[in-house]
Amino acid sequence: MNNTDELVAALETRLDFIGLDKPALDRLGQAQGYVDKHLPLAMELFYRKLATVPEVSRFFSGESQMKRAEGSQVNHWKKIAAGQFDAQYVEAAQRIGLRHAKIGLEPRWYIGGYGMIVETLLRGVVHDFAADHMVLEQKGLFARGTDPAKTLADADVLGGMLAAIVKAVLVDIDHAVTVYFDKMTSDAAASAQANADKIMHAVTATGDVLQKLSAGDLRDRIDVDLDPAMQKLKDDTNNVAERLTDIVRQLRGTSGSLKIATGEILAGANDLAERTSKQATVVAETSSAMEQLASTVSDNAKRADSANVQARAVAQTAEDTGSVMTSANAAMERISTSSGKISNIIGMIDDIAFQTNLLALNASVEAARAGEAGKGFAVVAIEVRRLAQSAAEASAEVKALIEQSGTEVAGGSKLVSEAAHKLGAMLTGIRENSELIEGIARATQEQSATIGQVFAAVRQIDEMTQHNAALVEETNAAIEQTENQARELDGIVDVFLVGGGAEPARAPGREPPPRAAAPARVRLSHGNAAISQDWAEF
């Protein structure tokens, strides 16, 4: 059973339900002449009305197309008026309904147009039917004197015709509207299915890419053609993949740069640690040397103080010796004065010789103390002592030797004067030496204080150096932690696969220098182990 047979069977069911049986079709046949007569006018009025309605007139390209549609509707209505509800009618009604659905003519316009047509037809049928019976009955339908039974019979006939016409029109409307809605429902279902297929196609393509993205494979993209409505989803998904790829590449470059930077920082920290350790050693040695220097300078200051005290004592002794020499010079003058009286005071020669001997002895002692400068004075003292002894041993010869003794005394007085003069010069030198020694002692004390300050500064530098060494150790630990974090970042980024090569990108730059040897007192990390590790291939 084909589609046309099914439609014919459905039509028969409609006809049976609405009551268009054989008698009704016969009554419709009685009205066919009236209907055919008024169909052209009804169609003309209908299409004239359509031309004034923009919502409907837009379906026609021009007046010629509207005339063709008017002619087709006349033929279609003639079949309805003839009661020809057969396969041809079904096909024609099917075409009309499909055409309405295709151009988008809503049923409201279709049903409204049928109302206008039916109005014109019914008016024409009633008018012509009444006119015909007025001629036949002379006085017309419903006129005075007319047989009521006959009038009612005529009215029943007219009512039957009108009912048959209305039923036929309703069946045609029902069939056309049913075809319209079936087509719209079918098109909507097909459109919905097509949209569902498009959505499913887009969702499947997007899901495949997202599934690979979630697995870390960033190389896949949506490269199939999608519906324009789904183009934004395609573009957004591809943009997300591209953005993730750029981010991963940047992370890889940043990770590589971070590893190189941490390696360089670690090498610099190692070098700093080594130099800090050497500096600590040098500072410690300097501190020890400064401590020894401070002790030596302190001892020198003490010795300078002792030398200053001794120089003052020597100066005092020299002053005392000068006084003695002055007294000796005065004594020699008195001897010179008394030499003329020696001959008269022989008895006193022994005493004078004794005193002279004592003075000569003291002069010898002081001359010995005076050192090289007192050698001349020592000779004089010895001579005086000899003369005194000679005077004591040969007092008898004193008189004979008075003149010679006077001469000698005069010479001795001169020598004593010269010795006193030289002793004064020596005393001046001793005083100057004492002042110099005192200045040396004072400068040595100041030097000792300055060295003490330098020693304290060196000790402070040593403490700061030790603190720097501890900071270097902490820095190395922080760098090692950063290095571990960089390796963890490598592990995270290596999960992703990106296009453009089989090996993850490295950051440009040189490899970090090798680690310096561990200096004393500074603990170093185990080095940038991540530097030697290549990226995992993908």
C-alpha positions in Angstrom: 0.0 0.0 0.0 1.6 3.2 -1.2 1.4 6.7 0.2 -1.5 7.8 -2.2 -3.6 4.8 -1.2 -3.1 5.6 2.5 -4.1 9.2 1.8 -7.3 8.1 -0.1 -8.2 5.7 2.8 -7.7 8.5 5.3 -9.9 10.8 3.1 -12.7 8.2 3.0 -12.5 8.0 6.8 -12.9 11.8 7.0 -15.8 11.7 4.5 -17.5 9.0 6.4 -17.0 10.8 9.8 -18.3 14.2 8.5 -21.3 12.6 6.8 -20.4 13.1 3.1 -22.0 9.9 2.0 -23.8 9.1 -1.3 -26.9 11.2 -0.5 -24.8 14.1 0.7 -22.7 13.8 -2.5 -25.9 13.8 -4.5 -27.0 17.0 -2.8 -23.6 18.5 -3.5 -24.1 17.5 -7.1 -27.4 19.4 -7.1 -25.5 22.6 -6.0 -22.6 22.1 -8.5 -24.2 24.3 -11.1 -24.7 27.1 -8.7 -21.2 26.7 -7.3 -19.5 26.6 -10.7 -21.4 29.8 -11.7 -20.1 31.8 -8.7 -16.6 30.3 -8.5 -15.0 32.9 -10.8 -16.4 35.8 -8.9 -15.5 34.2 -5.5 -11.9 33.6 -6.7 -11.7 37.1 -8.2 -12.8 38.7 -4.9 -10.5 36.4 -3.0 -7.3 37.2 -5.0 -8.2 40.9 -5.1 -8.2 40.8 -1.3 -4.9 38.9 -1.2 -3.3 41.6 -3.4 -4.0 44.2 -0.6 -2.4 42.0 2.2 1.4 42.3 2.2 1.8 39.2 4.4 0.2 37.1 1.6 0.9 39.1 -1.6 4.6 38.7 -1.1 4.3 35.0 -2.1 3.4 36.0 -5.6 6.0 37.3 -8.0 3.4 39.3 -10.0 -0.2 39.5 -11.4 0.4 36.8 -13.9 1.4 34.3 -11.2 -1.7 35.3 -9.2 -3.9 34.7 -12.2 -2.5 31.2 -12.7 -3.1 30.5 -9.1 -6.6 31.7 -9.4 -7.3 29.4 -12.4 -5.9 26.4 -10.5 -8.1 27.2 -7.5 -11.2 27.4 -9.8 -10.4 23.9 -11.2 -9.8 22.6 -7.7 -13.1 23.9 -6.4 -15.0 22.6 -9.3 -13.7 19.1 -8.3 -14.9 19.8 -4.8 -18.3 20.9 -6.0 -18.5 17.8 -8.2 -17.8 15.6 -5.2 -14.7 14.1 -6.9 -12.9 13.0 -3.8 -10.7 10.5 -5.5 -6.9 9.8 -5.9 -6.5 12.8 -8.3 -8.2 15.1 -5.7 -5.9 13.7 -3.0 -2.8 14.3 -5.0 -3.9 17.8 -5.9 -4.8 18.7 -2.3 -1.4 17.1 -1.3 0.4 19.4 -3.7 -1.5 22.5 -2.5 -0.7 21.7 1.2 3.0 21.0 0.5 3.2 24.2 -1.6 1.7 26.2 1.3 4.2 24.6 3.7 7.1 25.2 1.4 6.4 28.9 0.9 5.4 29.4 4.5 1.8 30.3 4.0 0.2 30.0 7.4 -3.1 28.2 7.8 -4.8 31.3 9.1 -4.5 32.9 5.7 -5.7 29.7 4.0 -8.7 29.2 6.3 -9.6 33.0 6.1 -9.5 32.8 2.3 -11.8 29.8 2.3 -14.2 31.8 4.5 -14.3 34.5 1.9 -14.9 32.0 -0.9 -17.5 30.1 1.0 -19.4 33.3 1.8 -19.6 34.3 -1.8 -20.6 30.8 -2.9 -23.3 30.3 -0.3 -24.8 33.7 -1.0 -24.8 32.8 -4.7 -26.2 29.4 -4.2 -29.0 30.7 -1.9 -29.7 33.5 -4.3 -29.9 31.4 -7.5 -31.8 28.6 -5.7 -34.4 31.1 -4.6 -34.6 32.7 -8.0 -35.1 29.4 -9.7 -37.9 28.4 -7.4 -39.6 31.8 -7.7 -39.8 31.2 -11.5 -41.1 27.7 -11.0 -43.6 28.6 -8.4 -44.5 32.0 -9.9 -44.8 33.7 -6.5 -41.4 32.5 -5.3 -40.1 30.7 -2.3 -41.7 31.7 1.0 -44.3 33.8 -0.8 -47.9 34.2 0.4 -50.2 31.5 -0.7 -47.3 29.0 -1.0 -47.9 25.6 0.3 -46.0 25.4 3.6 -45.1 21.7 3.0 -43.6 22.6 -0.3 -41.7 25.5 1.2 -40.3 23.4 3.9 -39.3 20.7 1.4 -37.5 23.3 -0.7 -35.8 24.7 2.4 -34.7 21.2 3.3 -33.2 20.8 -0.1 -31.4 24.1 0.1 -30.2 23.3 3.6 -28.9 19.9 2.4 -27.0 21.5 -0.5 -25.5 24.2 1.8 -24.6 21.6 4.4 -23.0 19.4 1.7 -21.0 22.4 0.4 -19.8 23.4 3.9 -18.8 19.8 4.6 -17.0 19.5 1.3 -15.1 22.8 2.1 -14.3 21.6 5.6 -13.0 18.3 4.3 -10.8 20.2 1.8 -9.6 22.6 4.6 -8.9 19.7 6.9 -7.0 17.8 4.2 -4.9 20.8 3.2 -4.2 21.9 6.8 -3.3 18.3 7.7 -0.8 18.1 4.9 0.6 21.5 5.9 1.1 20.5 9.5 2.4 17.0 8.5 4.9 18.7 6.3 5.8 21.3 8.9 6.1 18.5 11.5 8.2 16.4 9.2 10.4 19.4 8.3 10.7 20.3 12.0 11.7 16.8 12.9 14.2 16.6 10.0 15.5 20.0 11.0 15.8 19.0 14.6 17.5 15.8 13.6 19.8 17.6 11.3 20.6 20.1 14.1 21.0 17.2 16.5 23.4 15.6 14.0 25.3 18.9 13.6 25.5 19.3 17.4 26.5 15.7 17.9 29.2 16.1 15.2 30.5 19.2 16.8 30.3 17.7 20.3 32.1 14.6 19.1 34.9 16.5 17.4 35.2 18.8 20.4 35.1 15.9 22.8 37.9 14.1 20.9 40.2 17.2 21.2 39.3 17.9 24.8 39.9 14.2 25.7 43.4 14.5 24.2 43.9 17.8 26.0 43.0 16.3 29.3 45.5 13.5 28.6 48.2 16.1 28.0 48.3 15.8 24.2 48.1 19.4 22.9 48.7 18.6 19.3 45.2 17.8 18.1 42.8 20.4 16.7 39.3 20.4 15.2 40.0 20.3 11.5 36.7 19.0 10.2 34.0 21.3 8.8 31.2 22.1 11.2 27.9 23.9 10.8 28.4 27.7 10.8 26.4 27.8 14.0 29.1 25.6 15.6 32.0 27.5 14.1 32.5 29.6 17.3 32.7 26.4 19.3 35.4 25.1 16.9 37.3 28.3 17.0 37.1 28.6 20.8 38.2 25.0 21.2 41.2 25.4 18.8 42.1 28.7 20.5 42.1 27.0 23.9 44.4 24.3 22.6 46.7 26.9 20.9 46.7 29.0 24.1 47.6 25.9 26.2 50.3 25.0 23.8 51.8 28.5 24.0 51.6 28.4 27.8 53.3 25.0 28.0 56.0 26.2 25.6 56.5 29.3 27.7 56.7 27.2 30.8 59.3 25.0 29.2 61.3 28.0 28.2 60.9 29.6 31.6 61.9 26.3 33.3 65.0 26.0 31.2 66.0 29.6 31.9 65.3 29.0 35.6 67.6 26.0 35.7 70.3 27.9 33.9 69.9 30.9 36.2 69.9 28.8 39.3 73.0 27.0 38.0 74.8 30.3 37.4 73.6 31.6 40.8 74.8 28.4 42.5 78.2 28.7 40.8 78.5 32.3 41.9 77.4 31.4 45.4 80.0 28.6 45.4 82.7 31.0 44.2 81.5 33.5 46.9 81.7 30.8 49.5 85.2 29.9 48.5 86.4 33.5 48.5 84.5 34.1 51.8 86.3 31.1 53.3 89.7 32.4 52.1 88.8 35.8 53.4 87.9 34.4 56.8 91.3 32.6 56.9 93.2 35.7 55.9 91.2 37.8 58.4 92.0 35.2 61.1 95.7 35.3 60.3 95.6 39.1 60.2 93.8 39.1 63.6 96.5 36.9 65.0 99.3 39.0 63.5 97.6 42.2 64.8 97.4 40.6 68.2 101.1 39.9 68.2 101.9 43.3 66.9 99.7 44.9 69.6 101.7 42.9 72.2 105.0 43.9 70.7 104.1 47.6 70.5 102.8 47.4 74.1 106.2 45.9 75.2 108.0 48.6 73.2 105.9 51.3 74.9 106.9 49.9 78.3 110.5 49.8 77.2 110.2 53.4 75.9 108.8 54.4 79.3 111.7 52.8 81.1 114.2 54.4 78.6 112.5 57.7 79.3 112.9 57.3 83.1 116.6 56.3 82.6 117.2 59.2 80.2 115.8 61.6 82.9 118.1 60.0 85.5 121.1 60.4 83.2 120.2 64.0 82.5 120.0 64.6 86.3 123.4 62.9 86.8 124.8 65.1 84.0 123.5 68.2 85.7 125.0 67.1 88.9 128.3 66.4 87.1 128.2 69.9 85.7 127.8 71.3 89.1 130.8 69.3 90.3 132.8 70.5 87.3 131.9 74.1 88.2 133.0 73.5 91.7 136.3 71.9 90.4 136.9 74.9 88.2 136.4 77.2 91.1 138.8 75.1 93.2 141.4 75.2 90.5 141.1 79.0 90.5 141.5 79.1 94.2 144.6 76.8 93.8 145.9 79.1 91.2 145.4 82.1 93.6 146.9 80.2 96.5 149.9 78.9 94.6 151.8 82.0 95.5 151.3 81.4 99.2 152.3 77.6 98.9 155.7 78.3 99.9 154.5 80.0 103.1 152.0 77.3 104.0 153.9 74.1 103.4 152.2 72.6 106.4 149.0 72.8 104.6 150.3 71.0 101.5 149.5 67.6 102.7 145.9 68.5 103.4 145.6 70.3 100.1 147.2 67.3 98.3 144.8 65.0 100.1 141.8 67.1 99.1 143.2 67.4 95.6 143.6 63.7 95.5 140.0 63.2 96.5 138.8 65.7 94.0 140.9 64.0 91.3 139.4 60.7 92.3 135.9 62.0 92.0 136.7 63.7 88.8 138.0 60.4 87.4 134.8 58.7 88.4 132.7 61.3 86.8 134.9 61.3 83.7 134.5 57.5 83.5 130.7 58.1 83.6 130.9 60.7 81.0 132.4 58.1 78.7 134.2 59.2 75.5 133.5 62.9 76.2 135.2 62.6 79.6 138.5 61.1 78.5 140.3 64.5 78.4 139.0 65.3 81.9 140.2 61.9 83.1 143.7 62.7 82.0 143.6 66.0 83.9 142.2 64.3 87.0 145.0 61.7 86.9 147.6 64.5 86.5 146.1 66.4 89.4 146.2 63.2 91.5 149.8 62.7 90.5 150.7 66.2 91.4 148.9 65.9 94.7 150.9 62.7 95.4 154.1 64.4 94.3 153.2 67.3 96.6 152.7 65.0 99.5 155.8 63.0 98.8 158.1 65.9 98.1 156.8 68.8 100.0 160.3 69.9 100.3 160.4 70.4 96.6 157.2 72.4 96.6 158.8 75.7 96.6 161.0 74.8 93.7 158.1 73.6 91.8 155.7 76.4 92.8 156.1 78.1 89.5 155.8 74.9 87.6 152.8 74.0 89.7 151.2 77.3 89.1 151.6 76.8 85.4 150.2 73.3 85.6 147.3 74.5 87.8 146.6 77.2 85.2 146.6 74.6 82.5 144.5 72.3 84.6 142.0 75.1 85.2 141.8 75.7 81.5 141.2 72.0 80.9 138.6 71.9 83.6 136.9 74.8 82.0 136.9 73.1 78.7 135.7 69.9 80.3 132.9 71.8 81.9 132.0 73.4 78.6 131.9 70.0 76.9 130.0 68.5 79.8 127.4 71.3 79.3 127.1 70.5 75.6 126.8 66.8 76.6 124.1 67.7 79.1 122.2 69.6 76.3 122.4 66.5 74.1 121.2 64.3 77.0 118.3 66.6 77.5 117.4 66.5 73.8 117.7 62.7 73.8 115.5 62.5 76.9 112.9 64.6 75.1 113.2 62.4 72.0 112.8 59.3 74.1 109.8 60.8 75.8 108.3 61.6 72.4 109.0 58.1 71.3 107.3 56.7 74.4 104.3 58.9 73.9 104.1 58.0 70.2 104.5 54.3 71.1 101.5 54.6 73.5 99.4 56.2 70.8 100.5 53.5 68.3 99.6 50.8 70.9 96.1 52.4 71.3 95.6 52.6 67.5 96.7 49.0 67.0 94.2 48.1 69.6 91.4 49.8 67.7 92.6 48.1 64.4 92.7 44.7 66.2 89.1 45.3 67.4 88.1 46.2 63.8 89.8 43.1 62.5 87.9 41.0 65.0 84.6 42.6 63.9 85.5 41.9 60.2 86.2 38.3 61.2 82.8 38.0 62.8 81.1 39.6 59.8 83.0 37.2 57.5 81.7 34.2 59.5 78.2 35.7 59.3 78.6 36.0 55.5 79.7 32.4 55.3 76.5 31.4 57.1 74.5 33.5 54.7 76.2 31.9 51.8 75.2 28.5 53.2 71.6 29.5 53.6 71.7 30.9 50.0 72.9 27.6 48.7 70.2 25.8 50.5 67.6 28.2 49.0 69.0 27.7 45.5 68.9 24.0 45.9 65.3 24.2 46.9 64.6 26.4 43.9 66.4 23.8 41.7 64.2 21.1 43.1 61.1 23.1 42.3 62.4 23.7 38.8 62.7 19.9 38.4 59.2 19.5 39.7 58.0 22.1 37.1 59.8 20.1 34.4 57.9 17.0 35.5 54.6 18.8 35.3 55.3 20.4 31.9 56.7 17.1 30.4 53.2 15.6 30.7 52.1 17.7 27.8 52.7 17.0 24.2 52.9 19.9 21.8 53.4 20.2 18.1 56.4 21.6 16.2 59.0 19.0 17.2 59.7 15.9 19.2 61.7 17.5 22.0 60.6 20.2 24.4 62.1 23.6 23.7 65.1 24.7 25.8 65.6 28.3 26.8 68.4 30.0 24.9 71.6 30.6 26.7 74.8 28.8 27.8 75.1 25.9 30.1 75.8 26.8 33.7 79.5 26.6 34.8 80.7 23.7 36.9 80.4 23.9 40.7 83.3 25.2 42.7 85.0 23.0 45.2 83.5 23.2 48.7 85.4 25.7 50.8 86.1 25.3 54.5 83.4 26.0 57.0 80.7 26.5 54.3 78.3 23.7 53.4 77.3 23.6 49.7 74.4 21.9 48.0 74.8 18.9 45.7 74.7 21.1 42.6 72.2 21.7 39.8 71.4 18.1 39.0 68.6 19.2 36.7 71.1 21.0 34.4 72.3 17.7 33.0 68.9 16.2 32.4 67.4 16.6 28.9 63.7 17.1 28.3 61.7 13.9 27.9 60.9 13.2 24.3 57.3 13.1 23.3 
